[in-house]
Amino acid sequence: MAIRMPRTIQARQILKRSHSNGSSNAASTEIPKGYFAVYVGEQEKKRYVVSVSLLSEPTFQELLHQAEEQYGYSHPMGGLTIPCSEDVFTDLASRLAAF
């Protein structure tokens, strides 16, 4: 019998938000193995550290395609920038974590 965790707890496990204030110290640039950083937001970009398992999800691949169309390979934040609102991104990560 499987125990289902609430969606918000699952989302926190797959979506580890870290605040990047532009500093280059080890704490702001350290990313655990199996994760990568993305910047999300329409006006103010927030930095999220997400599991590489999201790369195989079709909905996340669509966001990557949108990022490629909008930014090409020159992302304004110096890292992977996802062109959607923070709410849309966290909702997507929550739904993907539920599976």
N, CA, C and O atoms as CSV, one atom per row, in Angstrom:
chain,resi,resn,atom,element,x,y,z
A,1,MET,N,N,0.837,-1.180,0.000
A,1,MET,CA,C,0.000,0.000,0.000
A,1,MET,C,C,0.880,1.241,0.000
A,1,MET,O,O,1.725,1.411,0.879
A,2,ALA,N,N,0.683,2.090,-0.970
A,2,ALA,CA,C,1.488,3.299,-1.103
A,2,ALA,C,C,0.879,4.431,-0.285
A,2,ALA,O,O,-0.341,4.566,-0.197
A,3,ILE,N,N,1.728,5.219,0.296
A,3,ILE,CA,C,1.297,6.400,1.039
A,3,ILE,C,C,1.488,7.597,0.128
A,3,ILE,O,O,2.599,7.867,-0.329
A,4,ARG,N,N,0.409,8.313,-0.136
A,4,ARG,CA,C,0.488,9.486,-0.997
A,4,ARG,C,C,0.733,10.722,-0.143
A,4,ARG,O,O,0.044,10.966,0.848
A,5,MET,N,N,1.721,11.484,-0.548
A,5,MET,CA,C,2.047,12.712,0.158
A,5,MET,C,C,1.280,13.862,-0.486
A,5,MET,O,O,0.987,13.817,-1.681
A,6,PRO,N,N,0.958,14.871,0.278
A,6,PRO,CA,C,0.292,16.037,-0.310
A,6,PRO,C,C,1.138,16.619,-1.440
A,6,PRO,O,O,2.367,16.547,-1.410
A,7,ARG,N,N,0.464,17.197,-2.435
A,7,ARG,CA,C,1.141,17.719,-3.609
A,7,ARG,C,C,2.202,18.755,-3.261
A,7,ARG,O,O,3.258,18.791,-3.893
A,8,THR,N,N,1.940,19.590,-2.275
A,8,THR,CA,C,2.911,20.634,-1.957
A,8,THR,C,C,4.201,20.051,-1.410
A,8,THR,O,O,5.280,20.575,-1.686
A,9,ILE,N,N,4.109,18.989,-0.645
A,9,ILE,CA,C,5.319,18.348,-0.117
A,9,ILE,C,C,6.088,17.705,-1.257
A,9,ILE,O,O,7.313,17.815,-1.317
A,10,GLN,N,N,5.377,17.026,-2.174
A,10,GLN,CA,C,6.040,16.421,-3.315
A,10,GLN,C,C,6.694,17.483,-4.183
A,10,GLN,O,O,7.807,17.296,-4.677
A,11,ALA,N,N,6.003,18.591,-4.366
A,11,ALA,CA,C,6.564,19.670,-5.184
A,11,ALA,C,C,7.835,20.215,-4.552
A,11,ALA,O,O,8.788,20.539,-5.260
A,12,ARG,N,N,7.860,20.319,-3.249
A,12,ARG,CA,C,9.061,20.812,-2.578
A,12,ARG,C,C,10.229,19.859,-2.765
A,12,ARG,O,O,11.381,20.287,-2.821
A,13,GLN,N,N,9.937,18.575,-2.860
A,13,GLN,CA,C,11.016,17.614,-3.059
A,13,GLN,C,C,11.618,17.719,-4.448
A,13,GLN,O,O,12.832,17.596,-4.607
A,14,ILE,N,N,10.779,17.948,-5.463
A,14,ILE,CA,C,11.284,18.011,-6.826
A,14,ILE,C,C,11.716,19.414,-7.221
A,14,ILE,O,O,12.529,19.587,-8.129
A,15,LEU,N,N,11.179,20.403,-6.546
A,15,LEU,CA,C,11.419,21.793,-6.903
A,15,LEU,C,C,12.033,22.505,-5.714
A,15,LEU,O,O,11.316,22.925,-4.806
A,16,LYS,N,N,13.324,22.643,-5.706
A,16,LYS,CA,C,14.015,23.290,-4.596
A,16,LYS,C,C,14.346,24.715,-5.010
A,16,LYS,O,O,15.227,24.958,-5.834
A,17,ARG,N,N,13.621,25.639,-4.421
A,17,ARG,CA,C,13.805,27.047,-4.777
A,17,ARG,C,C,14.959,27.620,-3.981
A,17,ARG,O,O,15.048,27.457,-2.765
A,18,SER,N,N,15.832,28.291,-4.694
A,18,SER,CA,C,16.900,29.006,-4.009
A,18,SER,C,C,16.937,30.422,-4.548
A,18,SER,O,O,16.748,30.641,-5.744
A,19,HIS,N,N,17.171,31.349,-3.702
A,19,HIS,CA,C,17.215,32.746,-4.115
A,19,HIS,C,C,18.618,33.069,-4.585
A,19,HIS,O,O,19.603,32.809,-3.895
A,20,SER,N,N,18.683,33.631,-5.756
A,20,SER,CA,C,19.961,34.061,-6.303
A,20,SER,C,C,19.974,35.583,-6.331
A,20,SER,O,O,19.144,36.211,-6.988
A,21,ASN,N,N,20.904,36.154,-5.626
A,21,ASN,CA,C,20.968,37.616,-5.594
A,21,ASN,C,C,22.121,38.138,-6.430
A,21,ASN,O,O,22.564,39.275,-6.264
A,22,GLY,N,N,22.604,37.286,-7.339
A,22,GLY,CA,C,23.679,37.728,-8.213
A,22,GLY,C,C,25.058,37.511,-7.627
A,22,GLY,O,O,26.049,37.721,-8.326
A,23,SER,N,N,25.165,37.104,-6.387
A,23,SER,CA,C,26.481,36.864,-5.807
A,23,SER,C,C,27.041,35.567,-6.349
A,23,SER,O,O,26.286,34.686,-6.761
A,24,SER,N,N,28.337,35.442,-6.352
A,24,SER,CA,C,28.956,34.250,-6.919
A,24,SER,C,C,29.566,33.366,-5.838
A,24,SER,O,O,30.504,32.618,-6.109
A,25,ASN,N,N,29.043,33.445,-4.617
A,25,ASN,CA,C,29.579,32.600,-3.569
A,25,ASN,C,C,29.125,31.163,-3.779
A,25,ASN,O,O,28.205,30.909,-4.556
A,26,ALA,N,N,29.756,30.234,-3.102
A,26,ALA,CA,C,29.490,28.807,-3.311
A,26,ALA,C,C,28.048,28.436,-2.988
A,26,ALA,O,O,27.481,27.559,-3.641
A,27,ALA,N,N,27.448,29.076,-2.008
A,27,ALA,CA,C,26.075,28.731,-1.626
A,27,ALA,C,C,25.073,29.041,-2.730
A,27,ALA,O,O,24.100,28.305,-2.896
A,28,SER,N,N,25.287,30.107,-3.484
A,28,SER,CA,C,24.324,30.466,-4.516
A,28,SER,C,C,24.565,29.724,-5.824
A,28,SER,O,O,23.671,29.687,-6.669
A,29,THR,N,N,25.736,29.133,-6.022
A,29,THR,CA,C,26.022,28.450,-7.271
A,29,THR,C,C,26.066,26.941,-7.128
A,29,THR,O,O,26.160,26.237,-8.134
A,30,GLU,N,N,26.001,26.427,-5.917
A,30,GLU,CA,C,26.086,24.995,-5.692
A,30,GLU,C,C,24.771,24.323,-6.069
A,30,GLU,O,O,23.704,24.695,-5.581
A,31,ILE,N,N,24.866,23.334,-6.942
A,31,ILE,CA,C,23.685,22.584,-7.371
A,31,ILE,C,C,23.980,21.109,-7.155
A,31,ILE,O,O,25.009,20.617,-7.618
A,32,PRO,N,N,23.096,20.390,-6.460
A,32,PRO,CA,C,23.345,18.971,-6.199
A,32,PRO,C,C,23.361,18.161,-7.491
A,32,PRO,O,O,22.740,18.534,-8.486
A,33,LYS,N,N,24.071,17.067,-7.454
A,33,LYS,CA,C,24.115,16.157,-8.595
A,33,LYS,C,C,22.691,15.681,-8.901
A,33,LYS,O,O,21.933,15.344,-7.992
A,34,GLY,N,N,22.341,15.659,-10.186
A,34,GLY,CA,C,21.006,15.238,-10.589
A,34,GLY,C,C,20.009,16.376,-10.656
A,34,GLY,O,O,18.819,16.132,-10.857
A,35,TYR,N,N,20.454,17.603,-10.496
A,35,TYR,CA,C,19.599,18.788,-10.539
A,35,TYR,C,C,20.221,19.836,-11.444
A,35,TYR,O,O,21.411,19.766,-11.752
A,36,PHE,N,N,19.428,20.804,-11.871
A,36,PHE,CA,C,19.948,21.929,-12.628
A,36,PHE,C,C,19.127,23.168,-12.289
A,36,PHE,O,O,18.004,23.067,-11.797
A,37,ALA,N,N,19.700,24.332,-12.559
A,37,ALA,CA,C,19.043,25.598,-12.221
A,37,ALA,C,C,18.310,26.164,-13.426
A,37,ALA,O,O,18.789,26.092,-14.558
A,38,VAL,N,N,17.139,26.728,-13.161
A,38,VAL,CA,C,16.385,27.460,-14.174
A,38,VAL,C,C,15.929,28.771,-13.562
A,38,VAL,O,O,15.744,28.876,-12.350
A,39,TYR,N,N,15.750,29.767,-14.416
A,39,TYR,CA,C,15.230,31.060,-13.986
A,39,TYR,C,C,13.830,31.204,-14.562
A,39,TYR,O,O,13.614,30.981,-15.754
A,40,VAL,N,N,12.882,31.577,-13.714
A,40,VAL,CA,C,11.473,31.610,-14.090
A,40,VAL,C,C,10.863,32.932,-13.650
A,40,VAL,O,O,11.188,33.445,-12.580
A,41,GLY,N,N,9.986,33.478,-14.467
A,41,GLY,CA,C,9.259,34.684,-14.103
A,41,GLY,C,C,9.104,35.597,-15.291
A,41,GLY,O,O,9.888,35.557,-16.239
A,42,GLU,N,N,8.082,36.418,-15.222
A,42,GLU,CA,C,7.826,37.344,-16.321
A,42,GLU,C,C,8.607,38.643,-16.150
A,42,GLU,O,O,9.266,39.092,-17.087
A,43,GLN,N,N,8.544,39.244,-14.985
A,43,GLN,CA,C,9.280,40.479,-14.720
A,43,GLN,C,C,10.565,40.156,-13.956
A,43,GLN,O,O,11.671,40.243,-14.491
A,44,GLU,N,N,10.386,39.786,-12.709
A,44,GLU,CA,C,11.524,39.433,-11.858
A,44,GLU,C,C,11.757,37.931,-11.974
A,44,GLU,O,O,10.843,37.141,-11.736
A,45,LYS,N,N,12.957,37.539,-12.332
A,45,LYS,CA,C,13.283,36.121,-12.501
A,45,LYS,C,C,13.701,35.520,-11.159
A,45,LYS,O,O,14.518,36.089,-10.434
A,46,LYS,N,N,13.127,34.367,-10.847
A,46,LYS,CA,C,13.480,33.623,-9.638
A,46,LYS,C,C,14.243,32.383,-10.050
A,46,LYS,O,O,13.962,31.783,-11.087
A,47,ARG,N,N,15.200,32.007,-9.241
A,47,ARG,CA,C,16.026,30.834,-9.532
A,47,ARG,C,C,15.447,29.616,-8.824
A,47,ARG,O,O,15.174,29.649,-7.624
A,48,TYR,N,N,15.264,28.534,-9.592
A,48,TYR,CA,C,14.804,27.261,-9.055
A,48,TYR,C,C,15.825,26.191,-9.400
A,48,TYR,O,O,16.435,26.223,-10.469
A,49,VAL,N,N,16.004,25.257,-8.504
A,49,VAL,CA,C,16.851,24.096,-8.758
A,49,VAL,C,C,15.914,22.910,-8.877
A,49,VAL,O,O,15.219,22.565,-7.921
A,50,VAL,N,N,15.893,22.282,-10.051
A,50,VAL,CA,C,14.936,21.218,-10.339
A,50,VAL,C,C,15.657,19.931,-10.703
A,50,VAL,O,O,16.813,19.944,-11.127
A,51,SER,N,N,14.962,18.835,-10.533
A,51,SER,CA,C,15.503,17.519,-10.848
A,51,SER,C,C,15.630,17.332,-12.356
A,51,SER,O,O,14.793,17.818,-13.118
A,52,VAL,N,N,16.669,16.632,-12.785
A,52,VAL,CA,C,16.836,16.347,-14.210
A,52,VAL,C,C,15.729,15.428,-14.721
A,52,VAL,O,O,15.547,15.309,-15.933
A,53,SER,N,N,14.989,14.780,-13.830
A,53,SER,CA,C,13.882,13.924,-14.261
A,53,SER,C,C,12.810,14.714,-15.006
A,53,SER,O,O,12.049,14.138,-15.782
A,54,LEU,N,N,12.739,16.032,-14.778
A,54,LEU,CA,C,11.781,16.869,-15.496
A,54,LEU,C,C,12.087,16.943,-16.995
A,54,LEU,O,O,11.198,17.225,-17.799
A,55,LEU,N,N,13.330,16.693,-17.364
A,55,LEU,CA,C,13.711,16.798,-18.771
A,55,LEU,C,C,12.990,15.797,-19.657
A,55,LEU,O,O,12.845,16.029,-20.857
A,56,SER,N,N,12.539,14.700,-19.093
A,56,SER,CA,C,11.844,13.684,-19.894
A,56,SER,C,C,10.340,13.924,-19.973
A,56,SER,O,O,9.641,13.191,-20.672
A,57,GLU,N,N,9.832,14.923,-19.279
A,57,GLU,CA,C,8.397,15.215,-19.270
A,57,GLU,C,C,8.013,16.078,-20.469
A,57,GLU,O,O,8.619,17.127,-20.689
A,58,PRO,N,N,7.003,15.650,-21.254
A,58,PRO,CA,C,6.597,16.414,-22.442
A,58,PRO,C,C,6.207,17.859,-22.150
A,58,PRO,O,O,6.505,18.746,-22.951
A,59,THR,N,N,5.551,18.114,-21.031
A,59,THR,CA,C,5.146,19.487,-20.728
A,59,THR,C,C,6.358,20.373,-20.432
A,59,THR,O,O,6.379,21.548,-20.797
A,60,PHE,N,N,7.355,19.806,-19.775
A,60,PHE,CA,C,8.577,20.574,-19.506
A,60,PHE,C,C,9.362,20.770,-20.803
A,60,PHE,O,O,9.969,21.821,-21.010
A,61,GLN,N,N,9.352,19.767,-21.669
A,61,GLN,CA,C,10.017,19.900,-22.966
A,61,GLN,C,C,9.391,21.013,-23.791
A,61,GLN,O,O,10.086,21.705,-24.534
A,62,GLU,N,N,8.069,21.191,-23.662
A,62,GLU,CA,C,7.405,22.288,-24.359
A,62,GLU,C,C,7.895,23.642,-23.826
A,62,GLU,O,O,8.101,24.575,-24.602
A,63,LEU,N,N,8.080,23.748,-22.518
A,63,LEU,CA,C,8.632,24.992,-21.955
A,63,LEU,C,C,10.039,25.244,-22.481
A,63,LEU,O,O,10.403,26.386,-22.762
A,64,LEU,N,N,10.837,24.178,-22.616
A,64,LEU,CA,C,12.192,24.325,-23.159
A,64,LEU,C,C,12.143,24.790,-24.614
A,64,LEU,O,O,12.969,25.596,-25.041
A,65,HIS,N,N,11.177,24.283,-25.367
A,65,HIS,CA,C,11.026,24.705,-26.755
A,65,HIS,C,C,10.648,26.191,-26.817
A,65,HIS,O,O,11.160,26.923,-27.663
A,66,GLN,N,N,9.766,26.632,-25.934
A,66,GLN,CA,C,9.387,28.044,-25.878
A,66,GLN,C,C,10.594,28.913,-25.512
A,66,GLN,O,O,10.767,30.007,-26.051
A,67,ALA,N,N,11.426,28.416,-24.590
A,67,ALA,CA,C,12.627,29.155,-24.201
A,67,ALA,C,C,13.577,29.280,-25.387
A,67,ALA,O,O,14.180,30.333,-25.597
A,68,GLU,N,N,13.710,28.210,-26.159
A,68,GLU,CA,C,14.574,28.240,-27.333
A,68,GLU,C,C,14.060,29.259,-28.358
A,68,GLU,O,O,14.844,30.010,-28.939
A,69,GLU,N,N,12.746,29.279,-28.572
A,69,GLU,CA,C,12.161,30.229,-29.523
A,69,GLU,C,C,12.340,31.672,-29.068
A,69,GLU,O,O,12.626,32.551,-29.882
A,70,GLN,N,N,12.173,31.916,-27.780
A,70,GLN,CA,C,12.235,33.285,-27.273
A,70,GLN,C,C,13.660,33.786,-27.105
A,70,GLN,O,O,13.963,34.922,-27.469
A,71,TYR,N,N,14.541,32.953,-26.559
A,71,TYR,CA,C,15.889,33.405,-26.210
A,71,TYR,C,C,16.985,32.830,-27.087
A,71,TYR,O,O,18.103,33.346,-27.074
A,72,GLY,N,N,16.709,31.782,-27.846
A,72,GLY,CA,C,17.777,31.107,-28.582
A,72,GLY,C,C,18.734,30.499,-27.578
A,72,GLY,O,O,18.314,29.864,-26.611
A,73,TYR,N,N,20.003,30.694,-27.808
A,73,TYR,CA,C,20.994,30.159,-26.864
A,73,TYR,C,C,21.650,31.257,-26.045
A,73,TYR,O,O,22.652,31.020,-25.370
A,74,SER,N,N,21.095,32.444,-26.101
A,74,SER,CA,C,21.600,33.570,-25.331
A,74,SER,C,C,20.564,33.951,-24.287
A,74,SER,O,O,19.708,34.802,-24.533
A,75,HIS,N,N,20.640,33.323,-23.125
A,75,HIS,CA,C,19.668,33.583,-22.074
A,75,HIS,C,C,20.091,34.799,-21.260
A,75,HIS,O,O,21.262,34.923,-20.901
A,76,PRO,N,N,19.155,35.697,-20.965
A,76,PRO,CA,C,19.489,36.955,-20.284
A,76,PRO,C,C,20.070,36.772,-18.883
A,76,PRO,O,O,20.822,37.628,-18.416
A,77,MET,N,N,19.739,35.681,-18.210
A,77,MET,CA,C,20.222,35.472,-16.843
A,77,MET,C,C,21.543,34.700,-16.816
A,77,MET,O,O,22.104,34.469,-15.745
A,78,GLY,N,N,22.035,34.305,-17.976
A,78,GLY,CA,C,23.273,33.539,-18.020
A,78,GLY,C,C,23.049,32.055,-17.808
A,78,GLY,O,O,23.995,31.271,-17.887
A,79,GLY,N,N,21.830,31.659,-17.544
A,79,GLY,CA,C,21.464,30.260,-17.354
A,79,GLY,C,C,20.183,29.996,-18.116
A,79,GLY,O,O,19.724,30.851,-18.873
A,80,LEU,N,N,19.615,28.854,-17.931
A,80,LEU,CA,C,18.387,28.486,-18.625
A,80,LEU,C,C,17.227,29.307,-18.077
A,80,LEU,O,O,16.909,29.228,-16.890
A,81,THR,N,N,16.595,30.095,-18.944
A,81,THR,CA,C,15.476,30.947,-18.556
A,81,THR,C,C,14.204,30.400,-19.178
A,81,THR,O,O,14.137,30.207,-20.392
A,82,ILE,N,N,13.195,30.150,-18.354
A,82,ILE,CA,C,11.917,29.624,-18.803
A,82,ILE,C,C,10.936,30.791,-18.930
A,82,ILE,O,O,10.690,31.494,-17.950
A,83,PRO,N,N,10.368,31.008,-20.134
A,83,PRO,CA,C,9.484,32.159,-20.349
A,83,PRO,C,C,8.044,31.895,-19.930
A,83,PRO,O,O,7.166,31.748,-20.780
A,84,CYS,N,N,7.799,31.836,-18.637
A,84,CYS,CA,C,6.432,31.700,-18.133
A,84,CYS,C,C,6.382,32.309,-16.735
A,84,CYS,O,O,7.411,32.646,-16.149
A,85,SER,N,N,5.175,32.442,-16.221
A,85,SER,CA,C,5.050,33.012,-14.884
A,85,SER,C,C,5.500,31.995,-13.837
A,85,SER,O,O,5.507,30.787,-14.074
A,86,GLU,N,N,5.866,32.516,-12.694
A,86,GLU,CA,C,6.300,31.656,-11.594
A,86,GLU,C,C,5.173,30.721,-11.152
A,86,GLU,O,O,5.425,29.561,-10.825
A,87,ASP,N,N,3.930,31.218,-11.140
A,87,ASP,CA,C,2.781,30.404,-10.749
A,87,ASP,C,C,2.570,29.223,-11.695
A,87,ASP,O,O,2.306,28.107,-11.247
A,88,VAL,N,N,2.685,29.465,-12.992
A,88,VAL,CA,C,2.528,28.399,-13.979
A,88,VAL,C,C,3.606,27.338,-13.781
A,88,VAL,O,O,3.323,26.140,-13.822
A,89,PHE,N,N,4.836,27.783,-13.568
A,89,PHE,CA,C,5.947,26.849,-13.396
A,89,PHE,C,C,5.791,25.998,-12.136
A,89,PHE,O,O,5.988,24.783,-12.180
A,90,THR,N,N,5.442,26.625,-11.023
A,90,THR,CA,C,5.292,25.852,-9.784
A,90,THR,C,C,4.101,24.908,-9.858
A,90,THR,O,O,4.141,23.811,-9.301
A,91,ASP,N,N,3.029,25.332,-10.553
A,91,ASP,CA,C,1.888,24.440,-10.742
A,91,ASP,C,C,2.291,23.228,-11.578
A,91,ASP,O,O,1.930,22.097,-11.251
A,92,LEU,N,N,3.033,23.462,-12.648
A,92,LEU,CA,C,3.510,22.379,-13.500
A,92,LEU,C,C,4.384,21.411,-12.707
A,92,LEU,O,O,4.212,20.195,-12.794
A,93,ALA,N,N,5.314,21.953,-11.938
A,93,ALA,CA,C,6.206,21.098,-11.143
A,93,ALA,C,C,5.409,20.299,-10.109
A,93,ALA,O,O,5.734,19.145,-9.832
A,94,SER,N,N,4.388,20.900,-9.549
A,94,SER,CA,C,3.542,20.184,-8.575
A,94,SER,C,C,2.797,19.026,-9.225
A,94,SER,O,O,2.706,17.935,-8.662
A,95,ARG,N,N,2.258,19.280,-10.432
A,95,ARG,CA,C,1.525,18.211,-11.126
A,95,ARG,C,C,2.464,17.096,-11.545
A,95,ARG,O,O,2.099,15.923,-11.460
A,96,LEU,N,N,3.654,17.429,-11.991
A,96,LEU,CA,C,4.608,16.398,-12.402
A,96,LEU,C,C,5.107,15.602,-11.209
A,96,LEU,O,O,5.415,14.417,-11.338
A,97,ALA,N,N,5.188,16.239,-10.054
A,97,ALA,CA,C,5.642,15.554,-8.849
A,97,ALA,C,C,4.587,14.572,-8.334
A,97,ALA,O,O,4.909,13.642,-7.595
A,98,ALA,N,N,3.341,14.779,-8.722
A,98,ALA,CA,C,2.253,13.934,-8.242
A,98,ALA,C,C,2.271,12.563,-8.898
A,98,ALA,O,O,1.620,11.639,-8.410
A,99,PHE,N,N,3.007,12.414,-9.998
A,99,PHE,CA,C,3.016,11.137,-10.708
A,99,PHE,C,C,4.152,10.260,-10.293
A,99,PHE,O,O,4.293,9.149,-10.804
